[in-house]
Structures are given as structure tokens and as C-alpha cells.
Amino acid sequence: MPFQIQSLPLQGFDLTNPQSVKVFQTNLAQILSQIQSVLNQLPTSQSILNGSGAINSTALSPVNTSSTVTTSQSISCSNATMVALYYILNSGAPATWTLTMHNVPVAVPVIIWVYNNSGSSVVIKFAATDANNNVLGSFFTGSSGTVSMVSTGLTATNGQTHAFSGGLYGINAQLNFLGF
């Protein structure tokens, strides 16, 4: 069986336009749905994805498509096999915005996009706990070095998007992210 996914654009959207944001979110959701459908059809993955293995077919969550936020956010990642979060910080967002992720599973990819549309600079921070409610460190490594996302965070100027890709890997009890 060939692996086919309909190509949908995820680049070039004006994320300050609410209609463009909805199209972006719809395309992302369709891509994730297509991937899940393909995986459900593969004979080698059916026993895993149909509920008889460790991962069930509804585990591609949480996917949070909050497009307009003015306050720090908190989300449960319990039993997730993927975490994909997208936020637009609008007018009224605090000078320091914190995303708190609870129950982050080990070895689950975490992708976060944060677009600052607040009208001023915002410091983005992350806080997290693992499945045992242990507090996790969180670090971002980019071209300028490594930054603690718990204590220091990254500054996003108005109109800037920060994208993070990483997860909880290894035994160091911390979320590690790379920028893209």
C-alpha cells in the first residue's frame, strides 16, 4: 500500500488575519488526521493503534488550537502520543506569558508555536510536570545557546513567532526544545 497524504500548505499564512489562522489550523488538523488514517491502515501498526497495544487510535492529543489568548495557559498532556500547541498572544497578554503542561509523557513529541500579536514584547516561559507530577526543567537550545524556559524564557517582540520542537527524553527530567 502506498503512503499517500494530500499536500496542504502550512507556510505563508498571515497569522494576524483570523481567517488565515482558521485555514492554517484546518490544514494542520487535516494533515494529522491523514497521518492517523494511514497509520490505522498499516498491518504492522493495527495491533498497536486499535486499542490492543500501548497506543490507541484516539491518542493523537492534546491538540490545542487556541488562536486568541490574553492569559497564561495550562494544559493536560496525560496519555498523549503527540502534543501540538498553537497560540496567538493578543492585546492584554501579560509581559511574561507561561504555558504550563501537566503530565507530559516520556518520548512524546512536543511542538509549540507562539505568535506575539500583543502590541509589545512578551517573555515566553514553560512550566511542566511529568506523569508522576514531578516538576520538570525546560530548556531551549538555539543559535545563541541554551536558555532555561522556566526561569529566563525567550522574548518575542510584537509580530514575532517562536516555534519549539522537542520533548521529554532521557533521564534528566527536563523538556528539551530546539527552535525551527
N, C-alpha and C positions, 0 to 999 in steps of 0.2 A: 504494500500500500504506500503510495507516495505521500510525503509530508507536505501538505498544502495549507497555506494560510494566506488569506486575502491581504494584500498590502494596503495599509491605511496610513496616511501621513500623521506624524506626531511632531513635525518641525514646522516652523514658520507661522505659528499662530500668534495673533495679537492677544496676549493674555490679560490685557486691560479691558478687552471687549467681552462682556458677559456671554454673547452668542458664540464667540470663538472659543471661550472656555468650555462651554457645553459641548461643542463639536470635538474639542480635544479630549474631554472626559469620555464622550461616547466612543470615540475611536479607540482609546485605551481600554475601555471595558470590552469592546468587541474583540480586540486582539487577545485579551486574557481569556475570554470565552472561547475563542477559536483554539487557543492552545489547549485549554482544558478538554474541548471536544476531541481534538486529535489524540491527546493522551488517553482518553477514555476508549478510543478505538484500537489502540495498540495492544496486541495479545499479551505482550510481556508486562504491560502495566495494568491490565484489567484487574488482576487479583489484588493489586495494591490500591487502586483507585475506586474499587466498587464497595469498599467498606470492610472487606475481609482481611485487609492488611493494615498497616500502620497509618495510612493516609486515606481519608475518604474523599469522595468527589466534590464535596461542598467545602473543602478546606482551603480554597484559594481566597482566604480572607484574613484579616480585615482589609478591605479596600475602602479608604475614606476619601470621598471626592468633595469635601467641604471647600467651596470656592470663595466664600467670603467669611473671614473670621476677624474679630477685633480683640479677642482674648486668648490667653494661652489655652492649649488643648490637651486633653488626656484621652488615651485610647487603650482598650484591652487588646492584646495580641494573642490571647490564650488560644491554643490549638491551631494557630495559623501555620500555613506552609509557605506563605508569602505575605509580606507587608508592603503595600504600595500606598503612599500618602501624598496628597497634593493640597497645598494651602495657599490662598492669596490673603496676605495681610492688608486689610483696608484701613481707611482713616479711623483713628481711635485705637489702633493697635498699641500695646504698651511699648516703651522704649526697649525693654527686654522681653522677648516672647519665648516661652518654653513649651516644647512638646514633650509630654510625659507618656511613655509607653510602658504598660504594665504586662507582666507575664510573657516577656519576649522569649520564644523558644530558641534553643541552640541550633545553629546551622540553617536558619531560615533567612532567605534574602530579605533585606530591608531597603526600600527605595523611597526617598523623601524628596519632594520638590517644594520649595518655599519661594513664592514671589512676593516681594515687598511693594505694595501699592498704597502705602500708608501716608505718603507725603513727606516722610522723614526717615532717617536711618533707624534701623531696628537691629538689636543684637539677638541672634537666634541661638537658643540653647536646647539641649536634650537632657531628659532625665529618664531613667529606665530601671525596671526590676526584671529578674528572670522568673521562671515558672515557680521557683521556691520562695519568691518575694525578697530575694537578696538584691540590694542596691547595686547597680552596675555602673562602672565608669563608662564614659563615652568620649571617643577621640576621633577627630577628623584629620586626615593627612592630605595635604595639598602641595602645591608648588612652593609654598612658603614655609613648609614644615608641618609639625603636628600640633594641634590645638585641643585642649580639653573642652568638649562641648557642654560639660556640666558646669565648670567654674568660669571659663572665659567666653566661649561661644564665638560665633562669626558675625561680623557686622554686614548687614545687607543695606546698601543705600537705596533710596527710593528708585523704583524701576528695575531693580536687580533681582535676578533669580539665583538661588543656590540649589544645587542638586546634589544629593548624597546617595551613595550606594555602598552597602556593607552588610553587617550583621554581627551576631554573637557567635564567634568562632574561637576554638581553643579553650584553654583552661584559665585565661587571665581575667575572667569575669568583667569584660568590657565590650561595648559595642564599638566596632572599628568601621570608619567610613572613609571612602575616597570620593573626591569631587569629580564630576563629569559635566 
